[in-house]
Amino acid sequence: MNIRLILVRHGLSSFNEKGLIQGRTDDSYLTRKGYEEAFKSGEALSGINFDKIYSSPLVRASETAKTIQKKLKGENNIIYDKNLLEVDLSSWSGFTINEIKNKYPDEFLIWKNNPENLKLESKDNLAYFPIQELFCQANQFIKNILKINLEKNVANILVIGHNAILRCLILSLIGKPIRGFRKIKLDNASFSILNILKEGDEYKTQVECLNQTSHLNKKIPDQIGDSRIFLVRHGETNWNKEGRFQGQINIPLNKNGRNQAKKASEYLSEVKFNKAFSSSMDRPYETAKIILQNNTDLEITKIEKLVEISHGLWEGKLESEIKEQWPELLKKWHEKPEDVIMPEGECIEEVSKRSIKAWGEICLAQKNKDLTLLVAHDAVNKTLICNILGIDFSKIWMIKQGNGGITIIDLFDDPQKDHVVSALNITTHLGGILDSTASGAL
């Protein structure tokens, strides 16, 4: 049984609007814009049948949940769960970032660079680690909902919460990567979708998208870095549609794939790209050309190291055909891809190493305010995103990359600052809230 978690951050609050730290205070309430964002979220989610709705009991989240609920099908009651409370920042609540920076300079540096090690004093003068405690809280919420809802075959669960607790939920489900808290971004009223599959006694997570904001008439989250890379998977091919392993065979885009690239171009029309890169293969290069159809003066640099994984003798075959000849190897590819070298092909570690090397070269060439387009392949993009998030390349199945999907990475001039995934696998320009692109082989 699969569970689909749709995580929604509350709408704009009074403290958000004033630039104040909120934490666990309940003095912050939804603004008029916050209610509008919640209403738009409800409209966007109205086509999905939810089996359960969970919300933080804090007023800014509960009002967001109630507003969304009015637009949904069915009569599900909202379950208010204390495990969805926002991080407890004690005496910091109500202050601006600059005030905290001036008042607690050492603690502020830890908060910005290594928040898991931030230690504060509670109102009772007891020392505690707010983010570490929040991860425990997130783990308890996950444990509870999986136990309750998998037994009842619940499919779609809506969760309304706050910035920090939702980040901890996401990070816990993908293995809690080191320094991960600062590597993802969640805007007010954004959607993040995670799919959870139970296999025996284990749970497997797939991140379908992060920080989707197009339902708010905001196609692209605000930039927080000094430069930005738009990582796109190429459009659909006939072999994607048929579920054939294409790898390094130069299969061209099909009609739908060209249309996906055109829609990506329209979606990104307001972005003034000044750099462009592509895998040296035809399908990503054609996708890049279509995306840049109104910017034909911009040269697209082809990079050989970004070609798709070589499937060797599997290329051109359907999964059913591979299963007949290599059943155990195919099974291992799905379960432990890091242990597989395809017959006369590559292993995923080789793909990861060459892709990361290419990514490093692209990043070194970035300058302040650069907006870069990079179009590549499923396995290549997945290994890059895993590396950015701090996940081992063996976890590629955790990351979804739809044909024509857009991932946005913010980079900083300060080498001490990690890259930030400001959005992952945006596919709303190709359909609805859920990724409906072909789910065929790589």
Secondary structure, DSSP 8 states (H G I E B T S, - for coil): -EEEEEEEE---BHHHHHTB--TT-S---B-HHHHHHHHHHHHHHTTS--SEEEE-SSHHHHHHHHHHHTTSSS---EEE-GGG-----GGGTT-BHHHHHHHSHHHHHHHHH-GGG--EE-TTS-EE-HHHHHHHHHHHHHHHHHHHHHHTT--EEEEEE-HHHHHHHHHHHTT--TTGGGSB---TT-EEEEEEEEETTEEEEEEEEEEE-GGGT-SS----SSEEEEEEE---BHHHHHTB--TTS---B-HHHHHHHHHHHHHTTT----EEEEESSHHHHHHHHHHTTT-TTS-EEEEGGGS----GGGTT-BHHHHHHH-HHHHHHHHH-GGG-B-TTS-BHHHHHHHHHHHHHHHHHT--TT-EEEEEE-HHHHHHHHHHHHT--GGGGGGB---TT-EEEEEE-SSTTS--EEEEEEE-GGGSSSS--S-----
